[in-house]
């Protein structure tokens, strides 16, 4: 049995994220099914899962960077990664609030993970989340977070006592949400976001005690109820309203008669909401964000703006999606923009769907420039920004946005192979035929997309795209961050590294010379076409010089140049 932590160190944070992801994975469908506020769109559980998935991936990346070291990462690094991962991967209203809760906790836990710090962290989280919401409403996850923090207050120095008290306080608060929010009372459910937070806190209990909490029925006062509710011959725990268990309600707050597959109907509250949900990440100064809040609040509702230190996550429901995005442009640089269109049908909001296309291509690209190029070619794109690889949920969303019966997925990064495989498997369970072409670089994806023909058979198309990608050797230039051993020798910080097929092959002092050397080595094995993808700050003169270099040394080789925009590498090279 693993040793239980005495405080929340980096290993405990990693375990917490993993267990929270497992818990939300188990409960996602039920949480989706009780989602009636603020929009009855049945995706709260999914949004929470994807948010925690991004947080867990960020923590794993911190540990991966320490694999060669003898010690684990610092607690501060782990909790900050958790908060940052949640921020960049937050989905929907509930995921955005959860990201702010984790950010509020991280600001305190970075200084210590003992019981006293955890108490402060829970309070900081609840306060930060409430401040991030333009118009806080009681009976939601905000209430559950506040009651969890209140229950954890005290002088007991034991971490397990604090965590357990917070969890029990959250459960009791969740049970009372139907009394506080009329839409929940009419539907006979508890708040979906609050239910998700209880699952996350339950994972924290399991992290520090080694045992998953036993979920018991409770009265409004927090005392254990006398007996569970029996539904369909089985013992199912009921969450109480008004001090007694709700008859026919499961522990998750789901009416026994309600289907798990879709959102609960709530005609009184869901029929007159805004038409669009707009979400984006925003690079902006604090003073610009204050003005942005005011403008977005006048445009719509469900406004949540979370983050800080120059990076923000914006969520709002509006009728004018363009105006919401324009407000972000005026405040700073918005990206990862997601707009969901809602239409009123049968009393609650659902996504508008048209007849699916027969086939589509989903491609991961490292910058805005290639995103535009691939979009023009008819592909659905996912931008992988420096240090922010997409999670599987983001790839699944892209597959859904492609809205096709058949999808070819191009991850364009060897490190994304497992993430892409998980996304493909998830999409297959939703009835989409997905083929994963294991492209390892953006230039391989460009080559595959160039031979894509949607009118031919699916298998034939996939084979042709795979062959084109496999016939393309790839390279990139990178700047060494520190002295280290490589396959080409010892590099110093600031050296320009030329990586061919993923391995360091050239160490140079400047970009032009290193690029010419890399090209010569790649073309020594033959080639007909060179593809150059220039980073945002690379001058056009470099492309001209490299084109001239290829013409002089390799007469039968053509060169094509693309602008990649804001990408990690200053130069990407493909030879096919």
N, C-alpha and C positions, 0 to 999 in steps of 0.2 A: 504494500500500500504506500503511495507517495506521501512524503512528509507534508503536513498541512502548514500553510504559511502563518507566521505570526503577524505579518503585515502585508500590505498589497505591494509586493515587489514586482519586477518586470515579468517574472515567470507566472506569478498569480494573475497579472493583467492579461497575459497571453491565454491562460487557462479560462479566465472569465469570458473573454471574447469568443473562444471556441465553444464553450458551453452555452453561451447566450445564442450563438448562431444555431446550435443544435436545437435548443428549446424553441426558438422562433420557427425553425424548420418544421418541427412537429406540430406547432399550433397555428401555423400560417393560415391554413384554410379556414379554421374556425374563427380566427380573428378577422379575416376577410369577410366572413359571412355575417358578422355582427356590426360591420362598419356602416353606421347610419348618420354620422356627424363628423365633419361639417357637410360632406357630400356623400351620399349613399352610393359610392362607386365600387365598393367591395374590394379595395386593394390595400387597406391599412396593414394587414399582416405581411403581405408581399413587400410593401415599402419598408417596413421595419426590418424585415429579413435582409433586403438588399443593402440597407444602410449599415447594419451590423456586419454584413459580409465584407463591405469595403473597409470598415474599421479593423476587422480581424486580419484582412490582407495586408493592411499597412503595418500592423504589429508584427506579422510574420516577416515582412520585408526587413524590419529592424533586426530581428533575430537572424535572418539570413546573412545580413552584413556582418554579424559577429560570429559566424560559424567557425572561423579559423582561430578565434580568440579563446582564452581559457575561462573567461568570465561571461556572464549573461549581460545584456544591455542594462544601462541605468534605468531605474524606475521612471525618471523624468522623460527619457527617450521613448519608453513604451507607452506611457499615458498620453504624451503629446502626439505620437503616431496614431493612437486609437482615436483621439479627437479629430485629428486632421483627416484621417481616412473616412470617418463618419461624415465630416463636413463636405468633402468632395464627392462622396457617394450617396448623400442623403436623397431620399425619394419621398415625394408627397408631403403633406402637412405633418403627418406623424413622424416621418423619418427626419424631417428638418428640426422638429422640436427635440427628438431624441439626440440628434447631433449636438444641439446646444446644451442639453443635459450632460452629455459626456464631456463637452468642452469645459463646462463649469466645474465638473469634478476634476478634470485634468489639471486645471489651474492651481488646485490645492494639493492634489496627490503628487504633483511633481516635487513638492517640498517634503513629503513624507507619507507613508501608507499605514500608519498606526490608527488606533481607534479614534483618537482625537482629531486627526486629520480627516478621517473618513466622515466624521460628523460634520465638520466644516465643509467638506466636499459636497455632501448631500444638500446642505443648505445653499451653498453657492450654485449648485446645479439648478435647484428649484427656482431660485431668484433669477438666474440668467435666462432660463427658459421663459419665465413669465414676462420679463422685460423684452424678450425678442418678439413676442406676439403683440400685434397692434391692439387688439381688443380681447384680453383674456376672458375666458368663460369658465365658470365653475362647473364641476361635473365632468371634466376632461382629464387628460393626462397631466395637465398642470396641477390640478387638485391632488391627484395621486402622488405626484412628485413632492408636493409641499407636505402632505401628511406623512410620507415616508421619512422626510427629513425631521419633522417634528417628533415622530415616534423614536427616532434614533438619538435624540438629545438625552444627556445624562452624564454621569461621572464614571460609569463603569469602564475600566481600562481594557476590557477584553474585546478584541475585534469581532469575534463570533457573536457576541451579544449585540453589538451595534448593528451588524449586518442583518441578523435575524429580526431585530426590532424594526428595522427599516422595511424589511420584506412584509412583516405582519401588518405594519401600519399602512403599507401600500395596498395590501389585500382588503383591509377593512375600508379604506377610502374608496377602492374600486367598487365594493359592494354597495356603497351609498350613492354612486353616480346616477342611477336612475331617478333618485329623489331630487337631485340637483339640476338635472337637465331634462326638460320635458320630452324631447324627442326620444331619449333613451327609455323613459318610463312608458311612453306609448308603444314602443317597439318591444318592450320587455327584455332589454339587454343592458349590459354594462358598457362603459366606454371602450371602444376597440383599442385606441392608443394607450389608455391606462392598462388594459389587459396585457398589451405588449410590454409595457414597463415592468409589470409584475413578473413576467417571464424573465426579463433581463435581470431583475433583482434576485429572482429565484436562482439563476445561474451563479450570481455572486455568493449566495448562501452556500451552494454546492462547492464553490471554489474554496471557501475558507473553512467549511466544516467537513467536507468530504462526503456529504450526503445531500441528495436532492431534497428540498423541503416537501413535507407531506401536505398536500392540499386538502384542507378540511372546510366544511361549510361553516359560515360565520353569520352572526347576527349583526345588526347595524352598530352595536356597541363594541364589536370586536370579539365577543365571547363565542365559544364554539357552540354551534347549533346542536340540537339533540339527535337529529337523524338526517341522513341524506335523502334526497328526493329519488324516487324510483321511476325510471322511464323505460318503457318497453321491456320490463322484466329485469332490467339491470340496475345496479346501484350507481347513480350519477349524482355528484355533488351539486347542490343548488346555491347560487349566490343570492343573498337576501336583498329585499327592498322593504324598507319600513320595519326592520327588526325581525322579519321572518323570512325563511327561504321562499323564493318565487317558485310556485308550482310549475313543473315542466321546464325549468331552466337549468341547463348544465352549468358546471363550474366555470366554464369559459364565458358564460353569459349568453349562450345560444339557446333560443327556444327549442324545445325538443322536436317540434314539428317543422323547424326551418331547415331548408337544404343547405349543406355546406358549400355547394358549388357557386353560389352567387350572393349578392348583397341583399339584405332585408329590405322589404318595401316600406317606404316611409313617406307617403304622399303629402302629409301636412308640411314637411320641411324641405323636401328636395326638389320641388317643382319650379321654383323661381330663382334659382341660383345663377351666377354668371356662366357664360358659355365656355370659357377657357381656363385651364390651369397652366400657369406659366412658371417655369423653374429655370434658374441659371446660376452659374458661379460668376462672381464679379470681383475683379481686381479694382479696388478703389480706396481712397482715403476716407477716414472716419467722418470728416465733415461733409463729404459728398454723400455718404450713406444716410446721414441724418436727413438731408433734403430728399433723397430717394424714398425714404420711408413715407414722408409726407405726401409725395406725389402719388405713390402706389396706393396709399390708403384712400386717396380720393378716387382712384380708378376702380377699386373692387373691394373684396373682402378676403378673409382667411390669410391675411398678410403675416408672414413670418420672415424675418431677416436675421440670420445668425452668422457668427464668425467674428473676425477681428484681425488685427495685424496685417491689414491690406487685402485679405481674402474673405469673401462673404458668400453665403448661400441664400438666394432669394426665392421665395415661394409666395404666389398670390393667385387668387381666382378673379378673373376680369372678363368683361365683354370685348374689350379692345386689346387683343394680344400684342399687336404691333406697338401700341402706345406703352405697354409695360416693358417691352424690349427696348424701345427708344429711350425710356427713362433710365434704363441701365447703361445705355451707350453714353448718355449725358453725364452719368455719374462716374464712369470708368470704362473697363473693358469686360463686357459680359462674354461668356463662352459656355460650352456644354448646355446650350439653350434647348429646353424641351417644352413643347406646347401640346397640350392634350385638349381636344375639342369634346365638349359634353353636349348631349342633346337630351331634352326631356322626353321620356317615354314611360308610360305606365306609372307615372308618379315619382320616378327616381331617375337620377342621372346615369347614363350609360355612354360609352364611347361610340362614336359614329363609325360604322364599318361599311365598306363597299365590297364588291366582289373581288376576291383575291386574284392577283396576277398568277400566271403559271410558274414563273421563275424569277428569282432575284439574286443579286450578289450583295453580300454584306462584307465590308472591308474595313480593317483597322488601319489607320494612317497616323503618322507621327506629327503632322502639322496641318494648318489651315489650307495651305496651298495645294497639297495633294488631296485634301478633302474636296476642294472645289473641282479638281481634275476628275476624281473618281465619280463625283456626283454628276458631272456633265456626261460621263460614260454610262450613267444609269444606275450606279451602285448606291447602296445605303451605307453611310460612313459612320465610324466611331473614331473620335480623335483620342489618341494616346499622348497626353502631354507629358513633358519631362518630369519624371518622378511620380507620375500618376497613371499607372497602367489600368485599363478598364477591368472591372470585376465581371464575373460571369453574368450577373444580373443585367449589366449594361449591354452585354452582347445579346442576351435574350431579348431585351427591349428593342434592340436594333433589328433583330429577326422579325419581331412582331410588327415593327414599323414598316419593314419591307413588304409585309402583307402579301405573301406569295405561298403557293402550295409547295414549291421547291426552292431551296435556298442553298447557295454555295457560300461558305464562310471562309474568308481569307484573314487569318490572324496577323500575319506579317511580322511575327516575333516568336522566336523559339521559346522564350520564357512564358508565352501565353498559351502554349499547347494544351496544358491541363485545364486552364480556364475556358478556352474555346471548346474543348471536348465536353466539359460540363454544360456549357451553354447549348451546344448542339443536342445533347441528350435531353435537356429540359424542353427544348423546342420540339423534339420528336414526340415527347409525351403529350404535346398539345396538337399533334396531328400534322406537323410540318415535316416534309422530307428534307433533311439537311445533310449535305456533304461537306466535310471539313478538309480543305486542301492545306497541307501543313507548310504554308509559306513562312519563311523565317526572316524576311526583310521586305520593306516596302517596295523595292525594285522588283522583287519576285511577284508581289501582288499586282504591280503594274503590268508585268509581262503576262500574267494569267488573265487579267481583265481584258487585255488587248485581243486575246483569241476567243473570248467568251461569245457564244452565239446562242441566244435563247430559243431559237427556232429548231435547233437540232435536239436529239434525245438527251435526257438528263445525264445518263451515264457517259455518253460520248462527249458531252460538253465538259464534264468533270475530268475525264481522262485528258482531254486537250489542254485544259487549264493547268492540270497537275504537271503535264509534260513541259509546258512553257515555263512554269515556275522552276521546275527541276533543272532546266537547261540554262538558267540564269545564275551566274556566280554573283555574289554580292560583297560589297565592302563598305566601310564607313570610316570617317576620320573622327577622332575623339581627342580631347585634351586630358593628359594624365593629371590626376589630382594629387598624387604623392609618389614617392620613390617606390618601385616595386619590381619584382622579377617578371619577365614576360618570355614568350617563346622566341622573341627577337633580341633578347638581352635585357639589361637593366635600364629602366626609364626613370627620368627625374620628373618632379612636379613641373608642369607647364610644357612638357614635351608633347609633340603632336604624334598620335598613334594611328597607324593605318591598320585596320582590322580587315582581314580577308576571310570570308566564310566564318566569321566569329572569333578568329584567333589573331593576336597581334603579329603582324608580319613585317611592319616597317616602323621604325622610330625616327622621327625627324624633328627639325627645329622650327619649321614653318609649314603652313597649309599648302601653298603651291608646290613646293618641292616634294613633300610627302605624297600629295595627290598624284603627281607625275610618276613617282616611283611605284605607287600602288597600281596605277593603270598599266604601266609597262609589265609588271609581274602578272597581272591578270590576262593581258592580251598575248603574253608569251605562249599561252596555251591555246590561242585562237579566239576568234569572236567575230561577229558580224555587226553588232549594234552595241554602243555604249550609252547608258542612261546616267545622267548626272542630275541629282536633286540637291539644290542649293539651300542652305539654311538662311534664316531671316537676315543675318548681318553679313553674309558673304557677297562681295561685289560681283556685278556681271562680268567684270574684267577677268575674274578667275575662270569663269565658264568659257570665255572667248579664248583664253590662253590654253586651256585644256583641250578644247576642240582643235585648235591649231596643232597642239602636240600630237593628238591622235592622227590627224591628217598627214603630218609629216612622217610619222613612223609606221602607220598602218593604213595604206592607201585604200583598201577595200572595206574599211570599217566606218559606219555612219555614227553620228552622235546626236542625241536628243537631250535637251535641257529643260528641267522643270524647276519652278520655285516652290520649295516646301513650306515656307513660312516659318513660324515659331516651332522649331523641332530641336531635339536633343543634340544631334550631330550637325556640325557645320557643312558636311558634304556626305551624300550617299552616292554610291557608284554601283551600277549593274552592268554586267557584260553577258550578252547572249549570242 
